[in-house]
Amino acid sequence: MNIFLQGFLIGIGLSAVLIIFEYTAIRREIAERAKRVAKKTLPWDSNQISRMRGMYTFGAILPFGCSIGAWLISQM
């Protein structure tokens, strides 16, 4: 398999894991805050939205960085 493709697939896997982890962490924060204020559900605040947007951006760039990194490692 091409080294670029291997790095890209590894990057996709890493980004999926990181995005899922961040989403569950935000959902846990919302559940704890909802319990404190005694409401069933609460909307996401602007900080949580920007955290998730940043994670999506990082997750979109990570596969390309991993493919370049894999190529550089193979050249050593």
C-alpha positions, 0 to 999 in steps of 0.5 A: 500500500502506498505510504501516503495512503497509509498515513492518510488512513492512520490520520483519519482513524486518529481524527475520528477518535479525537472527535468522538472523545471531545464530543463525549467530553462536552456531552458529559460537561452539559449533563453535569451542568444540567444536574447542577441547575436541575434541568433536563437538557441545556444548549451548548454554550459558545465555548463548547461550540468553538471547541468542537469547531476547532476539533473538526478543523484539526480532524480535517487537517490531521490526515494530510499531516499524517500522510506527509509525516509518514512519507518523511519517516519513510525517506529516512 
